[in-house]
Protein backbone atom coordinates (compact mmCIF):
# COMPACT_ATOMS: atom_id res chain seq x y z
CA UNK A 1 0.00 0.00 0.00
CA UNK A 2 1.44 3.44 -0.91
CA UNK A 3 2.38 5.78 1.85
CA UNK A 4 3.57 9.35 2.15
CA UNK A 5 7.02 7.98 2.93
CA UNK A 6 7.30 8.08 -0.86
CA UNK A 7 6.26 11.76 -0.84
CA UNK A 8 8.66 13.66 1.44
CA UNK A 9 7.11 16.17 3.79
CA UNK A 10 7.81 19.65 2.52
CA UNK A 11 6.51 23.17 2.86
CA UNK A 12 5.58 25.50 0.05
CA UNK A 13 5.46 28.34 2.57
CA UNK A 14 8.42 30.23 3.96
CA UNK A 15 7.52 30.45 7.64
CA UNK A 16 9.06 33.42 9.39
CA UNK A 17 8.57 34.39 13.01
CA UNK A 18 8.04 37.99 14.03
CA UNK A 19 10.17 39.54 16.69
CA UNK A 20 8.32 40.82 19.73
CA UNK A 21 9.38 43.04 22.61
CA UNK A 22 8.87 41.93 26.24
CA UNK A 23 6.05 44.45 26.71
CA UNK A 24 4.20 42.91 23.76
CA UNK A 25 3.40 39.88 25.90
CA UNK A 26 1.04 41.86 28.14
CA UNK A 27 -2.54 42.89 27.37
CA UNK A 28 -4.77 45.31 29.25
CA UNK A 29 -7.85 43.37 30.38
CA UNK A 30 -10.11 46.39 29.82
CA UNK A 31 -9.97 45.94 26.06
CA UNK A 32 -12.38 43.04 26.52
CA UNK A 33 -15.10 44.90 28.43
CA UNK A 34 -14.55 48.66 28.21
CA UNK A 35 -17.40 50.47 26.43
CA UNK A 36 -15.00 53.23 25.43
CA UNK A 37 -12.67 50.73 23.79
CA UNK A 38 -15.65 49.20 22.00
CA UNK A 39 -16.61 52.61 20.59
CA UNK A 40 -13.12 52.94 19.14
CA UNK A 41 -13.37 49.47 17.57
CA UNK A 42 -16.79 50.24 16.09
CA UNK A 43 -15.51 53.33 14.32
CA UNK A 44 -12.12 52.02 13.27
CA UNK A 45 -12.77 48.35 12.51
CA UNK A 46 -16.37 47.30 11.94
CA UNK A 47 -17.27 50.08 9.53
CA UNK A 48 -13.90 50.22 7.74
CA UNK A 49 -12.75 46.63 7.11
CA UNK A 50 -13.79 43.80 4.80
CA UNK A 51 -15.76 41.06 6.57
CA UNK A 52 -17.22 37.69 5.61
CA UNK A 53 -20.99 38.09 5.23
CA UNK A 54 -22.21 34.82 3.67
CA UNK A 55 -21.35 32.22 1.06
CA UNK A 56 -21.74 32.99 -2.62
CA UNK A 57 -23.81 29.85 -3.12
CA UNK A 58 -26.43 31.23 -0.74
CA UNK A 59 -27.29 33.62 -3.60
CA UNK A 60 -27.37 31.30 -6.64
CA UNK A 61 -30.11 33.01 -8.69
CA UNK A 62 -30.97 36.52 -9.82
CA UNK A 63 -33.20 38.10 -7.20
CA UNK A 64 -31.76 36.11 -4.29
CA UNK A 65 -31.07 38.35 -1.30
CA UNK A 66 -29.88 37.94 2.26
CA UNK A 67 -29.78 40.33 5.18
CA UNK A 68 -26.50 40.96 6.96
CA UNK A 69 -26.03 43.05 10.09
CA UNK A 70 -23.00 44.72 11.62
CA UNK A 71 -23.76 45.92 15.14
CA UNK A 72 -26.88 48.11 14.74
CA UNK A 73 -26.58 48.50 10.96
CA UNK A 74 -28.56 46.33 8.55
CA UNK A 75 -27.50 45.63 4.98
CA UNK A 76 -29.01 43.59 2.15
CA UNK A 77 -26.86 41.56 -0.25
CA UNK A 78 -28.51 40.94 -3.63
CA UNK A 79 -27.79 38.90 -6.76
CA UNK A 80 -28.67 41.14 -9.72
CA UNK A 81 -30.13 40.28 -13.11
CA UNK A 82 -26.62 40.65 -14.51
CA UNK A 83 -25.28 38.04 -12.08
CA UNK A 84 -23.39 40.59 -10.00
CA UNK A 85 -23.65 40.47 -6.21
CA UNK A 86 -24.11 43.88 -4.58
CA UNK A 87 -24.75 45.15 -1.06
CA UNK A 88 -26.81 48.11 0.11
CA UNK A 89 -27.96 49.79 3.28
CA UNK A 90 -31.18 47.96 4.17
CA UNK A 91 -33.30 51.11 4.47
CA UNK A 92 -35.90 52.63 2.19
CA UNK A 93 -34.89 56.05 0.93
CA UNK A 94 -38.38 57.36 1.69
CA UNK A 95 -38.73 57.11 5.46
CA UNK A 96 -36.14 54.55 6.39
CA UNK A 97 -38.24 51.42 6.71
CA UNK A 98 -36.21 48.19 6.75
CA UNK A 99 -36.64 46.58 3.36
CA UNK A 100 -35.54 42.97 3.83
CA UNK A 101 -35.45 40.59 6.76
CA UNK A 102 -33.84 37.15 6.70
CA UNK A 103 -33.43 35.88 3.15
CA UNK A 104 -35.56 35.48 0.06
CA UNK A 105 -35.95 35.96 -3.67
CA UNK A 106 -37.82 38.67 -5.55
CA UNK A 107 -37.74 40.41 -8.92
CA UNK A 108 -37.42 43.76 -7.15
CA UNK A 109 -37.00 45.00 -3.59
CA UNK A 110 -40.23 46.45 -2.27
CA UNK A 111 -40.73 48.48 0.87
CA UNK A 112 -43.76 47.00 2.69
CA UNK A 113 -44.61 50.40 4.23
CA UNK A 114 -45.43 52.61 1.22
CA UNK A 115 -44.58 50.19 -1.61
CA UNK A 116 -41.54 51.98 -3.02
CA UNK A 117 -39.74 49.54 -5.30
CA UNK A 118 -36.05 49.18 -6.15
CA UNK A 119 -34.40 47.28 -8.98
CA UNK A 120 -31.92 44.55 -8.08
CA UNK A 121 -29.07 46.93 -8.95
CA UNK A 122 -30.34 49.33 -6.27
CA UNK A 123 -31.86 51.93 -8.58
CA UNK A 124 -35.29 53.28 -7.67
CA UNK A 125 -37.93 51.60 -9.85
CA UNK A 126 -41.29 52.86 -8.64
CA UNK A 127 -42.66 55.47 -6.25
CA UNK A 128 -46.28 55.30 -5.19
CA UNK A 129 -48.06 58.57 -6.01
CA UNK A 130 -44.82 60.04 -7.31
CA UNK A 131 -46.61 63.16 -8.52
CA UNK A 132 -47.18 64.25 -4.91
CA UNK A 133 -43.44 64.64 -4.25
CA UNK A 134 -42.00 68.11 -4.92
CA UNK A 135 -38.86 68.50 -7.07
CA UNK A 136 -38.26 64.78 -7.00
CA UNK A 137 -35.83 62.89 -9.28
CA UNK A 138 -35.86 59.09 -8.90
CA UNK A 139 -32.23 58.91 -10.02
CA UNK A 140 -31.21 60.54 -6.75
CA UNK A 141 -32.97 58.04 -4.48
CA UNK A 142 -31.57 54.62 -5.23
CA UNK A 143 -30.41 52.35 -2.42
CA UNK A 144 -27.16 53.46 -0.81
CA UNK A 145 -24.41 50.96 -1.72
CA UNK A 146 -21.58 49.60 0.37
CA UNK A 147 -18.49 47.83 -0.90
CA UNK A 148 -19.09 44.18 -1.81
CA UNK A 149 -17.00 41.45 -3.39
CA UNK A 150 -16.41 37.72 -3.31
CA UNK A 151 -13.49 35.33 -3.15
CA UNK A 152 -13.08 31.65 -2.30
CA UNK A 153 -16.84 31.17 -2.26
CA UNK A 154 -17.25 33.83 0.45
CA UNK A 155 -19.11 37.12 -0.01
CA UNK A 156 -17.35 40.01 1.73
CA UNK A 157 -18.79 43.41 2.59
CA UNK A 158 -17.23 46.61 3.81
CA UNK A 159 -19.49 49.46 5.01
CA UNK A 160 -16.90 51.91 3.73
CA UNK A 161 -18.07 52.66 0.18
CA UNK A 162 -14.52 53.90 -0.60
CA UNK A 163 -12.77 50.80 0.75
CA UNK A 164 -9.58 49.47 -0.77
CA UNK A 165 -10.27 46.67 -3.32
CA UNK A 166 -11.04 43.29 -1.78
CA UNK A 167 -8.28 41.68 -3.83
CA UNK A 168 -5.75 44.02 -2.23
CA UNK A 169 -7.12 43.37 1.26
CA UNK A 170 -6.82 39.60 0.81
CA UNK A 171 -3.63 39.64 -1.25
CA UNK A 172 -1.36 38.23 1.51
CA UNK A 173 -3.47 35.05 1.86
CA UNK A 174 -5.09 34.48 -1.53
CA UNK A 175 -2.15 32.63 -3.10
CA UNK A 176 -1.65 30.37 -0.08
CA UNK A 177 -5.33 29.40 0.04
CA UNK A 178 -5.91 29.03 -3.71
CA UNK A 179 -4.89 25.30 -3.92
CA UNK A 180 -7.57 24.36 -1.36
CA UNK A 181 -10.41 25.35 -3.73
CA UNK A 182 -12.51 26.90 -0.98
CA UNK A 183 -15.20 27.75 -3.52
CA UNK A 184 -16.04 24.02 -3.72
CA UNK A 185 -16.56 23.70 0.02
CA UNK A 186 -20.13 22.96 1.14
CA UNK A 187 -21.59 23.08 4.69
CA UNK A 188 -22.51 19.49 5.48
CA UNK A 189 -22.38 19.30 9.27
CA UNK A 190 -22.50 22.16 11.71
CA UNK A 191 -23.94 25.40 10.31
CA UNK A 192 -25.28 27.65 13.03
CA UNK A 193 -25.05 30.97 14.84
CA UNK A 194 -25.77 31.70 18.49
CA UNK A 195 -25.40 34.39 21.10
CA UNK A 196 -22.44 33.94 23.43
CA UNK A 197 -21.60 35.95 26.53
CA UNK A 198 -18.07 37.05 25.77
CA UNK A 199 -16.30 39.81 23.89
CA UNK A 200 -15.67 38.98 20.22
CA UNK A 201 -11.90 39.09 20.79
CA UNK A 202 -12.16 36.35 23.42
CA UNK A 203 -13.50 34.15 20.64
CA UNK A 204 -10.76 35.07 18.17
CA UNK A 205 -8.16 34.45 20.87
CA UNK A 206 -9.58 30.99 21.60
CA UNK A 207 -9.20 29.89 17.99
CA UNK A 208 -5.76 31.40 17.49
CA UNK A 209 -3.63 29.12 19.65
CA UNK A 210 -3.31 25.47 20.63
CA UNK A 211 -1.85 26.11 24.09
CA UNK A 212 -5.33 25.40 25.50
CA UNK A 213 -5.73 21.97 23.87
CA UNK A 214 -4.12 20.20 26.84
CA UNK A 215 -6.65 21.87 29.13
CA UNK A 216 -10.03 21.63 27.46
CA UNK A 217 -9.49 19.31 24.45
CA UNK A 218 -7.41 16.47 25.90
CA UNK A 219 -9.16 14.01 23.60
CA UNK A 220 -7.40 15.74 20.67
CA UNK A 221 -3.87 15.15 21.96
CA UNK A 222 -3.49 11.66 20.43
CA UNK A 223 -4.15 13.10 16.97
CA UNK A 224 -2.82 16.66 17.06
CA UNK A 225 0.66 17.96 17.79
CA UNK A 226 -0.21 21.02 19.86
CA UNK A 227 3.40 22.04 20.52
CA UNK A 228 5.28 22.04 17.21
CA UNK A 229 3.46 24.97 15.57
CA UNK A 230 4.63 27.32 12.84
CA UNK A 231 3.42 30.87 12.29
CA UNK A 232 3.28 33.24 9.36
CA UNK A 233 2.12 36.85 9.74
CA UNK A 234 0.49 38.22 6.62
CA UNK A 235 -0.24 41.90 7.03
CA UNK A 236 -3.54 42.14 8.88
CA UNK A 237 -4.00 38.39 8.62
CA UNK A 238 -2.05 35.43 9.96
CA UNK A 239 -1.53 31.69 9.69
CA UNK A 240 -0.50 29.07 12.19
CA UNK A 241 -0.04 25.40 11.41
CA UNK A 242 -0.58 22.50 13.81
CA UNK A 243 0.59 19.06 12.58
CA UNK A 244 -2.23 16.53 12.30
CA UNK A 245 -2.22 12.76 12.50
CA UNK A 246 0.55 12.44 15.06
CA UNK A 247 0.29 12.59 18.81
CA UNK A 248 1.24 15.50 21.03
CA UNK A 249 4.77 15.19 22.46
CA UNK A 250 3.09 15.72 25.84
CA UNK A 251 1.86 12.11 25.67
CA UNK A 252 5.20 10.46 24.95
CA UNK A 253 4.92 7.06 23.25
CA UNK A 254 1.26 6.06 23.08
CA UNK A 255 -0.66 3.10 21.72
CA UNK A 256 -1.59 3.77 18.06
CA UNK A 257 -5.13 2.66 18.88
CA UNK A 258 -5.55 5.85 20.91
CA UNK A 259 -4.80 7.89 17.82
CA UNK A 260 -7.13 5.76 15.69
CA UNK A 261 -9.92 6.26 18.20
CA UNK A 262 -9.30 10.02 18.22
CA UNK A 263 -9.75 10.08 14.44
CA UNK A 264 -13.22 8.62 14.86
CA UNK A 265 -14.14 11.21 17.45
CA UNK A 266 -13.07 14.08 15.19
CA UNK A 267 -14.79 12.64 12.12
CA UNK A 268 -18.07 12.96 13.98
CA UNK A 269 -17.34 16.65 14.51
CA UNK A 270 -16.72 17.23 10.79
CA UNK A 271 -19.25 14.83 9.26
CA UNK A 272 -21.94 14.48 11.90
CA UNK A 273 -22.78 12.00 14.67
CA UNK A 274 -23.38 9.11 12.24
CA UNK A 275 -19.88 9.28 10.76
CA UNK A 276 -17.73 6.20 10.95
CA UNK A 277 -13.98 5.94 11.51
CA UNK A 278 -12.14 5.82 8.20
CA UNK A 279 -8.79 5.46 9.96
CA UNK A 280 -9.96 2.24 11.60
CA UNK A 281 -10.62 0.87 8.13
CA UNK A 282 -7.16 1.92 6.91
CA UNK A 283 -5.23 0.35 9.78
CA UNK A 284 -7.18 -2.91 9.68
CA UNK A 285 -4.72 -4.57 7.26
CA UNK A 286 -1.85 -3.77 9.63
CA UNK A 287 -3.31 -5.56 12.63
CA UNK A 288 -1.63 -8.82 13.55
CA UNK A 289 -3.44 -11.96 14.66
CA UNK A 290 -3.68 -10.50 18.16
CA UNK A 291 -5.36 -7.34 16.84
CA UNK A 292 -2.32 -5.17 17.57
CA UNK A 293 -1.33 -2.56 15.00
CA UNK A 294 2.05 -3.48 13.51
CA UNK A 295 3.18 -0.96 10.91
CA UNK A 296 6.03 -1.73 8.50
CA UNK A 297 8.82 0.81 8.17
CA UNK A 298 7.67 4.02 6.49
CA UNK A 299 3.99 3.63 7.37
CA UNK A 300 2.43 5.73 10.12
CA UNK A 301 -1.04 6.88 10.97
CA UNK A 302 -0.08 10.27 9.58
CA UNK A 303 1.06 8.76 6.26
CA UNK A 304 -2.13 6.68 6.07
CA UNK A 305 -4.18 9.80 6.63
CA UNK A 306 -2.39 11.49 3.74
CA UNK A 307 -2.91 8.42 1.55
CA UNK A 308 -6.60 8.48 2.41
CA UNK A 309 -6.86 12.06 1.18
CA UNK A 310 -5.07 11.15 -2.05
CA UNK A 311 -7.39 8.21 -2.67
CA UNK A 312 -10.45 10.32 -1.99
CA UNK A 313 -9.20 13.06 -4.31
CA UNK A 314 -8.55 10.56 -7.11
CA UNK A 315 -12.02 9.06 -6.71
CA UNK A 316 -13.82 12.41 -6.79
CA UNK A 317 -11.69 14.27 -9.29
CA UNK A 318 -10.39 16.72 -6.70
CA UNK A 319 -7.27 18.64 -7.71
CA UNK A 320 -4.72 18.48 -4.88
CA UNK A 321 -1.68 19.12 -7.06
CA UNK A 322 -0.99 22.45 -5.38
CA UNK A 323 -0.84 21.01 -1.85
CA UNK A 324 2.16 19.57 -0.03
CA UNK A 325 1.90 16.35 1.98
CA UNK A 326 1.53 18.36 5.16
CA UNK A 327 -1.24 20.51 3.70
CA UNK A 328 -3.27 17.40 2.92
CA UNK A 329 -3.97 16.84 6.59
CA UNK A 330 -2.39 19.50 8.80
CA UNK A 331 -4.56 22.12 10.43
CA UNK A 332 -3.78 25.38 8.60
CA UNK A 333 -5.47 27.97 10.79
CA UNK A 334 -5.96 31.35 9.13
CA UNK A 335 -7.28 34.55 10.62
CA UNK A 336 -9.00 36.72 8.04
CA UNK A 337 -8.91 39.97 9.94
CA UNK A 338 -10.86 41.12 11.80
CA UNK A 339 -13.18 38.33 12.91
CA UNK A 340 -13.05 35.09 10.92
CA UNK A 341 -10.84 32.06 11.47
CA UNK A 342 -10.77 29.09 9.14
CA UNK A 343 -9.12 25.75 9.83
CA UNK A 344 -8.52 24.23 6.41
CA UNK A 345 -7.19 20.92 5.12
CA UNK A 346 -7.32 19.27 1.69
CA UNK A 347 -10.97 18.30 1.85
CA UNK A 348 -12.55 20.09 4.78
CA UNK A 349 -12.73 23.45 6.48
CA UNK A 350 -14.16 24.79 9.72
CA UNK A 351 -15.05 28.45 9.97
CA UNK A 352 -15.54 30.37 13.22
CA UNK A 353 -16.77 33.94 13.05
CA UNK A 354 -17.46 36.37 15.88
CA UNK A 355 -19.60 39.48 15.46
CA UNK A 356 -20.09 42.21 18.08
CA UNK A 357 -23.41 42.35 19.91
CA UNK A 358 -26.12 44.11 17.84
CA UNK A 359 -27.25 45.94 20.98
CA UNK A 360 -23.79 47.24 21.81
CA UNK A 361 -22.85 45.12 24.83
CA UNK A 362 -19.05 44.68 24.71
CA UNK A 363 -19.36 41.43 26.69
CA UNK A 364 -21.67 39.70 24.22
CA UNK A 365 -21.03 38.50 20.67
CA UNK A 366 -22.62 36.37 17.97
CA UNK A 367 -20.74 33.14 17.34
CA UNK A 368 -21.06 31.46 13.94
CA UNK A 369 -19.60 27.98 13.36
CA UNK A 370 -19.69 26.06 10.08
CA UNK A 371 -18.04 22.79 9.06
CA UNK A 372 -17.49 22.33 5.32
CA UNK A 373 -16.59 19.41 3.08
CA UNK A 374 -15.08 19.74 -0.39
CA UNK A 375 -17.57 18.18 -2.82
CA UNK A 376 -16.86 18.33 -6.55
CA UNK A 377 -20.16 16.85 -7.74
CA UNK A 378 -22.87 19.57 -7.85
CA UNK A 379 -25.76 17.15 -7.28
CA UNK A 380 -24.08 15.63 -4.23
CA UNK A 381 -23.23 19.10 -2.95
CA UNK A 382 -26.89 20.14 -3.04
CA UNK A 383 -28.05 16.88 -1.49
CA UNK A 384 -25.66 17.20 1.45
CA UNK A 385 -25.87 20.97 1.95
CA UNK A 386 -27.03 21.97 5.42
CA UNK A 387 -28.77 25.34 5.85
CA UNK A 388 -27.79 27.83 8.51
CA UNK A 389 -29.78 27.87 11.73
CA UNK A 390 -29.92 30.16 14.73
CA UNK A 391 -29.72 28.09 17.89
CA UNK A 392 -29.97 28.79 21.59
CA UNK A 393 -27.05 28.71 23.99
CA UNK A 394 -28.32 25.42 25.39
CA UNK A 395 -28.08 23.58 22.08
CA UNK A 396 -24.91 21.65 21.33
CA UNK A 397 -22.48 22.69 18.60
CA UNK A 398 -20.66 19.37 18.83
CA UNK A 399 -18.78 18.40 21.94
CA UNK A 400 -15.35 19.72 20.84
CA UNK A 401 -16.70 23.17 20.00
CA UNK A 402 -18.88 23.03 23.10
CA UNK A 403 -15.70 22.76 25.14
CA UNK A 404 -14.55 26.10 23.74
CA UNK A 405 -17.97 27.65 23.99
CA UNK A 406 -18.33 26.75 27.66
CA UNK A 407 -14.92 28.18 28.50
CA UNK A 408 -15.24 31.54 26.73
CA UNK A 409 -18.01 32.99 28.95
CA UNK A 410 -16.06 31.84 32.00
CA UNK A 411 -13.05 33.74 30.75
CA UNK A 412 -15.19 36.84 30.22
CA UNK A 413 -16.27 36.75 33.87
CA UNK A 414 -12.63 36.62 34.93
CA UNK A 415 -11.66 39.45 32.61
CA UNK A 416 -14.02 41.74 34.53
CA UNK A 417 -12.15 41.04 37.75
CA UNK A 418 -10.90 44.22 39.41
CA UNK A 419 -7.85 42.27 40.49
CA UNK A 420 -6.85 41.56 36.89
CA UNK A 421 -5.32 44.51 35.09
CA UNK A 422 -2.88 42.79 32.79
CA UNK A 423 -2.87 39.47 30.93
CA UNK A 424 0.45 37.72 30.40
CA UNK A 425 1.00 35.75 27.19
CA UNK A 426 3.52 33.08 26.23
CA UNK A 427 5.42 32.52 22.99
CA UNK A 428 2.83 29.84 22.23
CA UNK A 429 0.32 32.70 21.96
CA UNK A 430 2.17 35.02 19.58
CA UNK A 431 -0.75 34.88 17.14
CA UNK A 432 -2.79 36.71 19.80
CA UNK A 433 -0.11 39.37 20.09
CA UNK A 434 -0.16 39.97 16.34
CA UNK A 435 -3.99 40.15 16.31
CA UNK A 436 -4.26 42.64 19.18
CA UNK A 437 -1.49 44.77 17.75
CA UNK A 438 -3.48 44.95 14.51
CA UNK A 439 -6.61 45.99 16.42
CA UNK A 440 -4.60 48.78 18.04
CA UNK A 441 -3.11 49.75 14.69
CA UNK A 442 -6.54 50.10 13.07
CA UNK A 443 -7.71 52.31 15.93
CA UNK A 444 -4.57 54.45 15.79
CA UNK A 445 -4.77 54.88 12.03
CA UNK A 446 -8.36 56.00 12.34
CA UNK A 447 -7.32 58.60 14.90
CA UNK A 448 -8.46 56.87 18.05
CA UNK A 449 -7.07 57.40 21.51
CA UNK A 450 -4.57 55.15 23.21
CA UNK A 451 -5.86 51.68 22.47
CA UNK A 452 -5.66 50.43 26.06
CA UNK A 453 -7.92 53.22 27.37
Secondary structure, DSSP 8 states (H G I E B T S, - for coil): ---GGGS----SS--------GGGGEEEGGGGT-HHHHHHHIIIIITTS-EEEEEGGGS-STTEEEEEEETTEEEEEEE-TTS-EEEEESS-TTT------SEEE-SSEE-TTT--EE-TTS-EEE-TTGGGSTT--GGG-S--EEEEEEETTEEEEES-TT---HHHHHHHHHHHHHTT-GGGEEEEEEEEEEEESS-HHHHHHHTS-STTHHHH-GGGTTTEEEEEEEEEEETTEEEEEEEESS--GGG-S--HHHHHHHHHHHHHHHH-TT---HHHHHHGGGB-TTS-B---TT--HHHHHHHHHHHHHHHHT---TT--HHHHHSEEEEEETTTEEEEE-SSEEEEEEEEE-TT--TT-EEEEEEEEEE---HHHHHHH----EE--TTS-S-HHHHHHHHHHHHHHHHHT-TT--EEE--GGGHHHHHHHHHHHHHHHHHT-S-TT-
